[in-house]
Amino acid sequence: FVKLVDFGVANCMIQKDGNSKEVKVAGTPMYIAPEQVVAPDKVGPASDIFSLGLVFYYMLTGRKPSEAFTITEVLKERIKGKKPKLEGHLPRRVRSLYEGMTTSNLRRRLTAQD
């Protein structure tokens, strides 16, 4: 039996078009879904699937899902839809699962039923 729990909350400044805006983020920024930054009203179970996909990446590779040095840099990566690529010889089904879990498109993202 395994239980994953995360109660992290981060405050950071995002700069867009020369304007800074403080953003409160729930969760570990390294594993955050894009909608948690850009569309908090759309946060839901799909956000957890995205984060779990990044945990899956870590389990498969042993590498963090970002090489960014600051929380702000990580959040900018998520806003831009940047995510780590799986490299090496992995079964197609594993790659497909990872891609489905970590797509930025909420309508295309896998669900727990998938």
Residue pairs with C-beta under 8 A, 6 or more apart in sequence:
4 52
4 55
6 27
6 28
6 31
6 51
8 26
8 27
8 28
8 29
9 24
9 25
9 26
9 27
10 24
10 25
10 27
10 29
10 71
11 22
11 23
11 24
11 25
12 22
12 23
12 25
12 29
12 70
12 71
12 72
12 75
13 20
13 21
13 22
13 23
13 72
14 20
14 21
14 22
14 23
14 37
14 72
14 75
14 76
14 79
15 21
15 72
23 37
23 75
25 32
25 36
25 37
25 71
25 75
26 36
27 36
27 51
28 51
29 71
29 74
29 75
30 54
30 64
30 65
30 66
30 74
31 51
31 54
31 55
31 65
32 51
32 74
32 75
32 78
33 43
33 46
33 47
33 48
33 50
33 51
33 78
34 50
34 78
34 79
34 81
34 104
35 42
35 43
35 46
35 47
35 106
36 43
36 47
36 78
37 75
37 78
37 79
38 79
42 106
45 111
45 112
46 106
46 109
46 111
49 101
49 109
49 110
49 111
49 112
50 101
50 102
50 109
52 101
53 98
53 100
53 101
53 102
54 65
54 83
54 84
54 102
56 97
56 98
56 101
57 63
57 65
57 83
57 84
57 86
57 98
57 102
58 64
58 65
60 86
60 90
60 94
60 98
61 84
61 86
61 87
61 88
63 84
65 83
65 84
66 73
66 74
66 77
66 84
68 74
68 76
68 77
77 83
81 104
83 102
86 94
86 95
86 98
97 110
100 108
100 109
100 110
100 114
101 109
101 110
102 109
103 109
